């Protein structure tokens, strides 16, 4: 039974790693000089033309 929980935890950790890598890859591909086309925009990112 413990082996099942360890395998389930390892599977969830693997999925988290894959999703994190996908997020980084999408942000890297979508990056521009202004940074306004990010797929996952940072919450604390402020646009230069906003007052």
Secondary structure as UniProt FT lines:
FT   HELIX           2..30
FT   TURN            36..37
FT   TURN            43..44
FT   TURN            48..49
//
